[in-house]
Amino acid sequence: MAFQTEIVKWYLNHKRDLPWRGTTDAYVIWLSEIILQQTRVEQGLPYFNRFLENYPTVTAFAAATETQILKLWQGLGYYSRGRNMLYTAKQIQEVYDGKFPTKYDDLIRLKGIGDYTAAAISSFSSNEMKAVLDGNVFRVLSRYFGIETPINSPAGKKQFIELAQNLIAGQEPSVYNQAIMEFGALHCKPKSPACESCPVQSDCFARKNDLVNMLPVKEKKLKKRTRYFNYLVCFNGDEILVNKRNPGDIWQELYDFPLIETDDNYLEAQEQFLTILKNNFGDTCTITPLEQKKHLLTHQTIYVQFFALDNYIINFNQNAEIKWVSLSELDELPQPKVITNFISSYSVN
């Protein structure tokens, strides 16, 4: 119990003042938890405030369109989160009459809600005895108890779940869960943790055995995929040609420009690039290279090249969802960040 007591004591003295703390409203907690997945608090906070301002209840959220949600989500990445949220909001409106569930067994059935999120919402909103396990908690437990089983392995997940659930027994779940997550986020950080002032350092296995920088252990990830995107920027007076991305790939349902994806950069894959270009825009089209960008996603590295296109004849296949829009209309459409950044720099120039 000494470990839990010290962690909670530290939390009460050092916790951040965040707008979703101190509430038991499961909808507000859900908003914060989904927005903060794979996102730093500093980046996610403005999005949380905007979503809560625009959609103060799950009923209001359920009434939104996908375009409205994705536009508000723009820049956060992992756009499937926004789509899943809309699906879940509609489901709660229909199945639970607009009352956000607070029990783990109900929450885990909802789209986009996994073990961690269900545990967080249920413990924060109704004090259900469910331990949370996020990256911060994995790190604290691995270091303190000296667990070398990879945290992303089936055996590791089972081991940590059992430990976390044992530790929360006898605690106030909402406080303890937030305490151990906050401790990992602010004190027992991945790099340069504050071991000298750690309230549990005397019994920390990693500190006593010089393993702080070695724990937690993760199995090696798959190699990142490298892709080459060549965007074609076409103007017709005050309008610009845009493409709605199809399901089954990154940024689905978002708007970008007509795209030629090649196996290498366009200079190395010139024959492939020019063949597709002429098939879609005619033999007389000419291109002018514009910006180059390197865009990093979790599992992909994308090299982006923008081109201005002239003297073209549009000849896309019927499955392509392309259309002309004004820049003001484009501003209302959800876009990948790489497109938003290009438009911003174009407008400035």
N, C-alpha and C positions, 0 to 999 in steps of 0.2 A: 504493500500500500504506500510505502514511502515514495516510490517513483511517481505514482499518480498524484499524490498530495503535493509534491514539489512542482510537478508540471502545471497543475491547476493554480497553485500559488503564484508561479511565474506569470501565468496567463493573466490573472486578475490584476497584476501590476504593470503588464507590458502590452496588453492587447490593443490593436488598432481600433479606432472609432470608425466602423464601417456601417453603411446605412441598412444593411440587411441583418445586422446583429441586434438582438433585443426584440425581435419580432417572432411570433409563432405562426405567422401567416404562411402557409405552405406554398402558396403561389409565389410570393415574394422570394422565399428561400429557393424555390425551383428556378426562378429567373436568374438569381445570382449564381447558383451552382452550374447551370448549363452555360451561361456566358463565360464563367471563369474556367471552364474546362480548356486545358492547353493554352491558357491566357493568363498573363500577369494581372494582378489586381489593378495596378495603375492604368493598364490598357483597357481593362474590362469595365471599370467604374463608370466612365461616361456612357457606355452602351447600356449598362444597367439602368442608369438614371433616365436615359432617353426612352427605353422600352417601358419603364414603369410610368413615365409621364404620358406616353402615347396609349398604353394599354394597362390601366391601373388594376384591372381584374382579369381573371382567366376568361370570363365571358367576352370582354372587349378584345382580348387576344384572339379568341376563336372566330370573331367576326372579321378579322383582317384577311387580306388577300396574300397569296404567297409573294407576289411582287412587292407589296408593302413591307412584309417581314424581311425579305432578302435585301431590300434597299436600306432598311434600318440596320441590318446586320453587316452591311458592306464594310470590308476592311478587317473583320474579325477572323476570317478564314474558317475552314471546316464548315462550309455552308449547309451540310446535311443537318447540323445541329439546329439551324433555324427552321428547316423544313420539318424536322421531327417535332420541334416545339409546337408548330402550328397544328400538326396532326394530333399531337397529344392534347392540346387545348380544345380542339373540336371534340375529341373523344371524351374528355372530362365534361364538356358541356352536354353531350348526349347521354353518357352513361351515368355520370354522377350529378346531373342537373346543375352543373356549374360550380359544384363544391369540390375544391381540390382535396384529394385523399391525403391522409396523414399516416397511414399504416404501411409498413414495409411491404407486406404481401400484396397490397393493392398497387403500390407505387411501382414495384418491380415488373408489373405487367404492362406498364405504359411504354410507348415507343421512345427511345432515346434515353431511358433511365436504366442504368445498370446497378450493380450491387452498391458501389460507393454512393451514388446519388440518392438511391432509395434509403440507404442508411443515414445519410446526412439529413434529408428532408424529414424522415420519420423521427429521428432523435432530436432535431432542432425544433420541430413543430409540436411533437407530442411526448417528448422524453422517452421514446421507445428505446429499449436496451439493445441497440444495434451499433456496433463499433464501426467507425469509418476507416477505410484504408485507401489513402491517396499517396502520391509520391513522397510527401512530407512525412507521413506516418511510417511508411516503409523505411525511410531513412533513419528516423529516430529509433525505431524498434530494432532495426538491424544493427545499428551502432551500439546501442545500450546493452542489448542482450547477446551481441556477438554472433548473429545469424548469417552464415555464409551461403545459404541456399539461395540461388538466383530468384529475385523477387518476381520475375516475369515467367517463371516455370510453374507447371501445375503443382509440383511438390512445394515450392516456395509459397504460392498463394494459399494453399491449404494450411501450411505451418503458420503463416502470419495471421490468417483469419482466426485460427484457434487461439493464438496468443492475444490478439487484440480483443477478442470477445471475453477472454478470461480477465483481462486488465480492466475492462469497463464495468465488470460486475461490482456492485456496491457503490458505484459513482453516480453522479447526476449526469446522464448521458449527454444532454445538450452542452453542458459546460465542459465536461472532460473531452468530448470529441473536438470541440472548437479549440480547446487548450493545446492538445497534442499536435493538431494541424498548424496552429499559429506558432508553436514552439519550433516546429520543423521549418516553417517558412522564414522566420525572423532570426532564430538563434542557432539551431542545428542545421545550418545551410549546407548545400552541396559542396561549396568551396569556401574555405576560410571560416569554418564554424567558430563560434565564440566559446571555445572549450574552457578558457581560463576563468570565465565567469559563469560556467554552466552549473545549475543547482544540483544536477545529478552526476557530476563528473567523477565523484569518488567511487561509484559502482559501475561506471561506463566501461564495458568490455573493450570497445574500440580504442578509447583513450589509454587504458592501462596496457594495451597490447600494441600500440602504435599502428592501428588499423583504420583510423578515422578516414583517411583518403582512399581506403580500399573497400569500404562498405557504404551502401549496399552493393551486392553483386547483381549484375544483369547479364543475361545471355546476349550474345552478339546479335545485332539486328541484321536483317537482310540488306544487301547493298542497295543504295539509292538508285533509282532510275534516272537517266539523263535524257532530256527531250529538247528538241529545237523547234521553236514556234516562230514563224514568219508571218507577221500581221500586215495586211494590206489596207492602207488608209485611203479611202475613196471619197471624194467630195463631189457633190452636184449642187452648185450654188451654195446655199446655207445649210444643206443637208449632208449627212454622213452615213455611209453604209455600215450597218451593224448586223451581227449574227447572234442568234440565240443558241446557246450551246445545248447539245443533246444530252439525255441521260446516259449513264454508263461511263462517264469520265469526270475529271475534276471540273469544278465550277458549273455543274449542270444547272440549266435554267437561267444562268447569268448571261449578260450580253457582252460580247467582245466584238472584234472586227473579223472580216473574212480571214481565214487562216490557212496557211500551207505548213503542215508539219513535215519536216525532213529528217533523214537518218543522221545528218551531221549539220554543221553550219552551212548556210546557203552557198558559200564559196566552194566548200568541199563537196557539197551535194548539188552542184549547179545544174546538172542534167535533170535530176529529179525535180528540183525546184522550178526550172523553166518549163518543163513539160506540163506540170500541174498548173502553173501560172497561165500559160497560153490556152490550155483546155478550158479554163474558167473565165478568162478575161480577153481572149482573142490574140491573134498573132501580132497585132499592131501596138499592144500595150507597152508602156515604158515604166520603169521603176526608178525611184530615187531613195537610196538608203537614208533612214532617219536615225532614231535612237537605238541603242543596244542596251539590254538589261539582263541581269542574272537574277532570276527569281527562285527563292528557296522555299520548298514545301517540306513537310516532314519526311516523305518517302520519295520525293522527286526534286531534281534540280532542272530548272527550265531556263534555257538560253533564248531570250526574246529579241527579235530584230523587227523593227517597224520600217515599212516602206510607204512612200507616197506613190500613188498609182495614177497614170494619165493615159489618155487615148485607149481606153478599155471598152470592151463590149461584155456585159455580164452574161455568163453562160453557165450558171450553177445548176446542179441537178435539182430535181423537184423536192428532194428531202431536206435541202438546206433551208433553214429558216432565216432568211436575210431580208432586210427592209431598210428603206431610207427614213431617217429621223433627223429632226433639228437637234442642235447641241443642247437646247433647253429640254427637249424631250428625252435625250440621252441621259441628262442629269437626273431624271426621275427613274431611270431603269437601274436595276442592280447590276453591278459590274465587278469583275475581279480587280484586285488592288492594282495589278500591273497596268490595267487599262485606265483606271482612275488617275494614277500617277502620270501616265503619258498625256492624258487630256489636260491635266492641271499644268504641266510644263508647256504644252502646246498653247494653252490659253495665255500663259504668261509671255511666251515668246511672240 
